[in-house]
Amino acid sequence: MFLTSLQLNHKKSARLSILFSVVKQRIVGRGLQWSALLFFLFFPFICQSAVKTARSIKPILLRCASCHGNDGNASVNEAYPKLAGQNTIYLLKALKDFRPGIKHGRHNASMAAIVNPLSEQEMIQIVNHYASLPTTIDAAQSDLVLLGQQLYRGGSFVKGIPACLACHGPAGLGNPFAGFPRLSGQHAAYITAELMAFRAGTRIDHEHQMMSAIAKKMSDADIVAVASYISGLYS
C-alpha cells in the first residue's frame, strides 16, 4: 500500500506529537519531583521561621505592657492611651510616626526605641493583637457631660468647632478605613494631653493639620469636658 504525500505528512505529525507528549510528561514529571524534593527539604525551615516570627513579638508585647497594660487598657497610668480595640490602620500609622525622620511624626524617646527596630510584619502582628482585645469604658464626670456632649455631637457654631462625631462616629468607634481613631472609652487624661498638644502645635500628625486647626479653637474647659465625655462614651 502506497501512502500519499498527505497521508505521509499526517503520519509524521502523529509520531512527532506522540514523541513530544512523552518528552513533556518526563519533563513535567521531573519538575514535580524536584518541586516535591525542594518542598520537603525546606518545609521544616519555613515552619521554624513562621514560629520564630510568631514568637518574636512576645518580648515586644511585654515592653508595651509596662505602659499600656497586659490587656491594652492602660489601667495603671491613665496618661498612657488604651490600645485595646483600636483601629488597625490608625495603630499602624501611630507606630510608624514614632520612627525618626518621619514627616509629621511624633517625638517620644521610649516609643522610638521600641518601634525603630521593628519590621513591617512585626508591627502588623502587634497592631492586630491590640485591635483584637476588648476595650474598657471609663466614667465621665457628671458635671462635664452637658458641655462635652454638645461639643462631641454638635460642635460649636460660634467658635467654628466641628462635631467630633463627624470623623470619630456617634459611638466614638472612629473610621477604620479613613484611619480616624476610636475614641470610645479612651482615658480623659490622655485625650486632654493630646488635644492640648495639638493646640500648642507640638503634635502634628497630618499634613492638613486637621486636629491642630480644631484644637486651637477650643478653650481649656472645652478640652476637659469633651475628653471626659469621650472617656465614658460607649457603643
N, C-alpha and C positions, 0 to 999 in steps of 0.2 A: 504494500500500500504506500503510495506516494503522498507526501504531505504537501499541501500547497504552501506558498510563501506566507500567507496569512495564518495558517494553522501552525506553522513552524514558529513564527514570532509569538503566537499565543502560548505555545508550549514553553518556549524560553522564558516568557514573562511569568508563567506559573511557577517554573522552577526557581527563578530569581526571587519571587515572592515568598516561596516556602523557605528558601535559604535565609532571606532577610528576617523572617519571623523567628527562626531558630536562633540566629545571632542576637536578635533583640531580646529574646527570652533569657538567653545566657547573660547578657549584659545587665538586664534588669534584675535577674536573679542574684548575680554577684553584687549589684548595687545594694539590694535589700540585705544581703548577707553582711556586707560591710557596714551598712547603717545599723543593723541589729548588733553587730560586734561593738561598734563605737558607742552605741547606747548603753549596753551592759558594762562597758569599761568605764564610762564617765558618769553613769547614773548615781553611784554612791557619792561622788564628789558634788554633784548637783544637789543631792539631798542634804549633804553636810553643809553646803553653802547656804541653802534655804533655812536650815535650822539655826545656823550661826547668825544669819540676818535677823531672824525672828527673836533670838535670844539677846542680840546685841543692844536692843533698846531698853532692856530691863534696868541696867545701871543708870541709864539716862533718865528713866522714869523715876528712879529713886531720888535723883537730884532735883527733878521737877517737884516731887512730893514734899521736899523740905520747905517750899513756899506755898505750893498750890494744893497740898494735901494728897493723901493716897487716893481719895475719891474725886479729886479735881475740884473740890468746892471751897478750898482755901479757908477752912473754918477757924484756923488758929489765928491768922492775922488778916483782917478784912481790908488791909491796904493792898493786898495782892488779889488779882482777879480770879474769879471762878473760870475754869476751863471746861468743866463738865457740861456736855450738851451743846457746846459752842459750834457754830457752823464751820465746816471743814475749810472752805475757801478762805474765810476770814482768818482762821487759826494759822493756816499755811503762810498767808501773807504776813501775819504778825510775827511769825518765827523768822521769816526771811528779812523783815525790816530791822531786826537786831544785828544783822551781819554788817561788818564795816564796809563803807563805800557805797551803800545803798542810797539812792536819791529819795528824799523824803523819809529816811529811815528813822529808827528810834535809838536812843543812846542809853544803854544800861550795861555796865561792865559785867555784871553777873550773868545776864542773859546772853551777852555776846560770847562769853567764854564757853557757854553750853552749846549755843547754836552754831558757831563758826565751824567746828569740826564735823558737823552732821552732813551726811549725804542726803540727796533728794529723797531717796527711798526711806531713810530713817525718819526724816521729817514727816513724810506721809503716814508712816506707821504710828508715830506719836500723835499726830493730828486725829487720825481715825480712832485711836484709843480713847482720847479725851472726848471726842464727839459722841462716842457710844455710851458714855457714863450719864446717869441721871443727875439732873440739876436740883439743888435745894433752893427754896424760896425764903428770903428774909422777910421781916415785918416792917412795913412802912410806918413812919411816925404819924400818928393820927392828926396832929396839928398842922402837918405839911401836906396832907393828902389833897386838899382842895386846890391849892396853887399848883402842886405837882401834876395833878390830873389835868388841869386846864392847859398847862404847857405841853404835856405829853400828847394829849388828844386834840387840842385845838391851836396850840401855839399862842402867839401874842401878835395881834394885828397892829397894835400901837407901836410895839418895838420891832416889828418885822421879823419875828421869830417863827419859823415854820413848825408845824406839829411834828413831834418826834416819830409818831406812828407812820408818817409818810414814807419813811425809809425802813424803820425798825418794826413796823407792823402793829396792829391793835393790841396783840398779846405780847409784844416785845420779842417775838421769835426771829426778828431780822429778815433779811432777804438772802438766802443761801446762794442763789445764782448770781446776784449782784455783788456779793461779798460784804454785805452790810451785816454787822454782828448781832447776835442775840443779846438782848439786854435784860430780859426777864429774870428776876431774882439776883441780878448782879449786886455785889456789895456797894452800898451807898458811899462808903469812904473812897472806894476805888473810882466810881463814876465821878464823884466830886473832884478828886485829884486830876483826873484826865480832862474833864471839862475846863478846869482852871488852867491846865497846861495848854489846851487848845486856844484858850482866850489869850494867854500870855505869849503864844507863838512858839513855845518850847516843844510842842508836839505838832508836827505836820506830816500826816501820813497819806496825803493825796495831792496831786499836782493842782487840783482846783480848790484845795483848802476849804472844802465844804463845812467841816466841823469848826474850823477856826472862825469862819465868817459868821456862823450861828452863835458860837460861844461868846464872841466879842459883844454881842447884843444882850447878853444875859448878866444880871446882877448876881452877887453872891447868894442872895435869898432865892433867886430863880434856880440857880445851880443846885443848892442844897435841897430845895423842895422837889425838883424833878428827879434828883438822884435817889431821894428817899422813896418816891413813888415807884420808880423802876425796881427798887430792891424788893418790893412787895408785889410786883406785877406777876401774875401767873396766867397760864393759858387755860 
